Amino acid sequence: QVQLVESGGGLVQAGGSLRLSCPASGSFFQINAMGWYRQAPGKQRELVAGISKSGSTNYADSVKGRFTISRDNVKNTVYLQMNSLKPEDTAVYYCNAEAFVFGSRWIEVWGQGTLVTVSS
């Protein structure tokens, strides 16, 4: 139906950078808001950053100033540029999207997650 597939995770040293990508594909009429969540070992899943269709953004306080969320509405892809990475950023990162699908309804879609590991 609607699929999100994250990519770009990996192992990086503290202070380094990674760029995550997540394209939406499948059958839908429109992708609305998109975002990134993460879940670290032993912790709850949390919102990292969100972006509206028009480009308005919001960030968790812990990543503000270091991470940048963006999107390409032609490609239906959301990105997360992560700079100045810290060991505490280590987590599985999930992308999320609101999709308007056949049947005139909105659904929430999640990707499978991509692991980001930051070494000290």
C-alpha positions as a printed Julia matrix, in Angstrom:
120×3 Matrix{Float64}:
   0.0    0.0    0.0
   2.38   2.7    1.28
   5.97   1.98   2.11
   8.75   3.91   3.79
  12.32   2.64   3.62
  15.02   4.35   5.64
  18.63   4.35   4.6
  21.85   6.04   5.62
  22.4    4.66   9.09
  25.68   3.21  10.21
  28.6    3.57  12.56
  30.17   6.97  13.06
  32.51   8.56  15.56
  31.35  11.26  17.93
  31.38  14.6   16.2
  30.74  13.05  12.83
  27.78  13.31  10.5
  25.24  11.08   8.81
  22.4   11.75   6.41
  19.29   9.61   6.58
  16.85   9.31   3.69
  13.34   7.93   3.55
  11.31   7.84   0.34
   7.61   7.05   0.34
   6.33   4.71  -2.34
   3.15   2.83  -3.17
  -0.45   3.85  -3.69
  -1.44   7.14  -2.17
  -2.84  10.47  -3.23
  -0.74  12.67  -1.01
   1.93  12.58   1.65
   1.33  15.15   4.34
   3.56  15.55   7.38
   6.71  13.46   7.68
   9.08  12.95  10.53
  11.86  11.06  12.2
  11.66   9.15  15.45
  14.28   7.19  17.3
  14.42   4.53  19.94
  17.56   3.99  21.96
  18.24   0.83  23.95
  16.16   0.83  27.11
  14.31   4.0   26.17
  10.96   4.91  24.68
  10.55   5.95  21.09
  10.73   9.7   20.76
  10.14  12.3   18.11
  13.38  13.67  16.71
  12.1   16.04  14.07
   8.99  16.69  12.04
   8.24  18.59   8.88
   4.96  19.7    7.37
   4.06  19.58   3.69
   4.92  23.26   3.41
   8.27  22.88   5.14
   7.6   23.98   8.71
   9.84  22.06  11.09
  10.09  21.13  14.72
  12.85  19.41  16.65
  13.45  17.71  19.92
  15.46  19.92  22.23
  18.21  17.33  22.36
  18.94  17.63  18.64
  18.1   21.25  17.94
  21.02  23.0   16.3
  22.64  19.73  15.29
  20.05  17.97  13.14
  18.18  19.3   10.13
  15.07  17.76   8.64
  14.13  18.45   5.04
  11.93  17.0    2.33
  11.59  16.73  -1.4
   7.93  16.75  -2.33
   8.62  15.66  -5.89
  10.42  12.56  -4.68
   8.2   12.17  -1.6
  11.33  11.8    0.45
  12.24  13.07   3.89
  15.84  13.53   5.0
  17.59  13.96   8.3
  21.02  15.56   8.29
  22.73  14.73  11.55
  25.82  16.69  12.53
  27.92  16.79  15.67
  26.72  13.35  16.59
  26.98  12.22  20.18
  27.03   8.72  21.66
  23.61   9.42  23.15
  22.25   9.76  19.61
  22.74   6.02  19.18
  19.36   4.53  18.34
  17.23   2.95  15.69
  15.82   5.77  13.62
  12.38   5.44  12.07
  10.73   7.63   9.5
   7.04   8.35   9.65
   4.51   9.81   7.26
   0.85  10.67   7.01
  -0.56   9.41   3.73
  -3.89  10.15   2.11
  -4.93   6.89   0.5
  -7.74   5.47  -1.57
 -10.93   5.56   0.43
 -10.52   9.22   1.34
  -8.7    8.61   4.56
  -5.39   9.39   6.18
  -3.14   6.66   7.47
   0.09   6.69   9.44
   3.01   4.79   7.95
   6.28   3.73   9.55
   9.54   2.59   8.07
  11.44  -0.44   9.26
  14.15   1.58  10.97
  17.83   2.16  10.38
  20.46   1.8   13.07
  22.71   4.72  13.94
  25.62   3.96  16.23
  27.86   6.75  17.5
  31.1    5.75  19.16
  32.93   7.87  21.71
